[in-house]
Amino acid sequence: MFALVVRFYLRDEEAAKGFDNLVEDTVAKVRERESGTLIYAVHRVKDARLSRIFYELYESREAFDFHERQEHTKLFLDERDQYLTGVRVEFLEPPTGKGV
């Protein structure tokens, strides 16, 4: 498995709307076209209305690389910066605990 967490910091409420629309389109295509993407979850953050957190879990590094090469992912990466003040990406070690 290969996993990461990404936190996006949005400029303002208007930017949040545009970002959320971009995310909605991207998530639909990930769901439809990427069988190696096991989880692609997008969360709003309680008490931080201008933040979004993505949790991404892939069956392998190769599945993540496939995701990164997709046109919908490239479009997301090209368009997202207009809505952001910052982004933080954290690649995760293999998990321990229940359900692994």
DRENDO-1510 file (C-alpha; in Angstrom, 1 decimal, always signed):
<recs>
REC; n; res; u; v; w
REC; 1; MET; +0.0; +0.0; +0.0 .
REC; 2; PHE; +1.0; +3.6; -0.6 .
REC; 3; ALA; -0.7; +6.5; +1.3 .
REC; 4; LEU; -0.6; +10.2; +1.8 .
REC; 5; VAL; -2.4; +13.1; +3.5 .
REC; 6; VAL; -2.6; +16.5; +1.9 .
REC; 7; ARG; -3.9; +19.6; +3.6 .
REC; 8; PHE; -5.0; +22.5; +1.5 .
REC; 9; TYR; -5.3; +26.1; +2.8 .
REC; 10; LEU; -7.9; +28.1; +0.9 .
REC; 11; ARG; -7.7; +31.8; +0.3 .
REC; 12; ASP; -11.3; +32.7; +1.1 .
REC; 13; GLU; -14.9; +31.5; +0.9 .
REC; 14; GLU; -15.1; +32.3; -2.8 .
REC; 15; ALA; -11.9; +30.3; -3.4 .
REC; 16; ALA; -13.3; +27.4; -1.3 .
REC; 17; LYS; -16.4; +27.2; -3.7 .
REC; 18; GLY; -14.2; +27.0; -6.8 .
REC; 19; PHE; -11.8; +24.5; -5.1 .
REC; 20; ASP; -14.7; +22.3; -4.0 .
REC; 21; ASN; -16.2; +22.3; -7.5 .
REC; 22; LEU; -12.8; +21.3; -8.9 .
REC; 23; VAL; -12.5; +18.5; -6.3 .
REC; 24; GLU; -16.0; +17.2; -7.1 .
REC; 25; ASP; -15.1; +16.8; -10.8 .
REC; 26; THR; -11.7; +15.2; -9.9 .
REC; 27; VAL; -13.2; +12.8; -7.4 .
REC; 28; ALA; -15.8; +11.5; -9.9 .
REC; 29; LYS; -13.1; +10.7; -12.4 .
REC; 30; VAL; -10.8; +9.1; -9.8 .
REC; 31; ARG; -13.8; +6.9; -8.7 .
REC; 32; GLU; -14.6; +6.0; -12.3 .
REC; 33; ARG; -11.2; +5.4; -13.8 .
REC; 34; GLU; -8.7; +4.4; -11.1 .
REC; 35; SER; -9.1; +0.9; -9.8 .
REC; 36; GLY; -5.8; +1.0; -8.0 .
REC; 37; THR; -7.0; +4.0; -5.9 .
REC; 38; LEU; -8.5; +2.4; -2.8 .
REC; 39; ILE; -9.4; +5.5; -1.0 .
REC; 40; TYR; -9.6; +9.1; -2.2 .
REC; 41; ALA; -11.4; +10.9; +0.6 .
REC; 42; VAL; -11.8; +14.6; +0.9 .
REC; 43; HIS; -12.7; +16.2; +4.2 .
REC; 44; ARG; -13.7; +19.6; +5.3 .
REC; 45; VAL; -12.1; +20.5; +8.6 .
REC; 46; LYS; -14.3; +21.3; +11.6 .
REC; 47; ASP; -13.4; +24.7; +13.0 .
REC; 48; ALA; -11.2; +25.5; +10.0 .
REC; 49; ARG; -13.6; +26.3; +7.2 .
REC; 50; LEU; -10.8; +27.3; +4.8 .
REC; 51; SER; -9.0; +23.9; +5.0 .
REC; 52; ARG; -9.5; +20.7; +3.2 .
REC; 53; ILE; -7.8; +17.4; +3.9 .
REC; 54; PHE; -7.3; +14.6; +1.4 .
REC; 55; TYR; -6.6; +11.1; +2.5 .
REC; 56; GLU; -5.3; +9.0; -0.4 .
REC; 57; LEU; -4.7; +5.2; -0.3 .
REC; 58; TYR; -3.4; +3.3; -3.3 .
REC; 59; GLU; -2.8; -0.4; -3.7 .
REC; 60; SER; +0.9; +0.3; -4.6 .
REC; 61; ARG; +3.3; +3.1; -5.6 .
REC; 62; GLU; +2.6; +2.2; -9.2 .
REC; 63; ALA; -1.1; +2.9; -8.7 .
REC; 64; PHE; -0.2; +6.3; -7.3 .
REC; 65; ASP; +2.1; +7.0; -10.2 .
REC; 66; PHE; -0.8; +6.0; -12.6 .
REC; 67; HIS; -3.0; +8.5; -10.7 .
REC; 68; GLU; -0.5; +11.2; -11.1 .
REC; 69; ARG; -0.3; +10.7; -14.9 .
REC; 70; GLN; -4.1; +11.0; -15.4 .
REC; 71; GLU; -5.5; +14.0; -17.3 .
REC; 72; HIS; -8.0; +14.7; -14.5 .
REC; 73; THR; -5.2; +14.8; -11.9 .
REC; 74; LYS; -3.0; +17.0; -14.1 .
REC; 75; LEU; -5.9; +19.4; -14.5 .
REC; 76; PHE; -6.5; +19.4; -10.7 .
REC; 77; LEU; -2.8; +20.2; -10.1 .
REC; 78; ASP; -2.8; +22.9; -12.7 .
REC; 79; GLU; -6.0; +24.6; -11.5 .
REC; 80; ARG; -5.7; +24.3; -7.7 .
REC; 81; ASP; -3.2; +27.0; -7.0 .
REC; 82; GLN; -5.5; +29.8; -7.9 .
REC; 83; TYR; -7.6; +28.9; -4.8 .
REC; 84; LEU; -4.8; +28.3; -2.3 .
REC; 85; THR; -2.6; +30.1; +0.1 .
REC; 86; GLY; -0.7; +26.9; +0.9 .
REC; 87; VAL; -0.5; +23.1; +0.7 .
REC; 88; ARG; +1.2; +20.5; +2.9 .
REC; 89; VAL; +1.8; +16.9; +1.6 .
REC; 90; GLU; +2.8; +14.1; +4.0 .
REC; 91; PHE; +3.6; +10.6; +2.7 .
REC; 92; LEU; +2.8; +7.9; +5.2 .
REC; 93; GLU; +4.6; +4.9; +6.5 .
REC; 94; PRO; +2.8; +1.5; +6.3 .
REC; 95; PRO; +0.0; +1.4; +8.9 .
REC; 96; THR; -0.4; -0.6; +12.1 .
REC; 97; GLY; -3.6; -1.3; +13.9 .
REC; 98; LYS; -7.0; -2.6; +13.2 .
REC; 99; GLY; -8.1; -3.3; +9.7 .
REC; 100; VAL; -4.6; -3.6; +8.2 .
</recs>
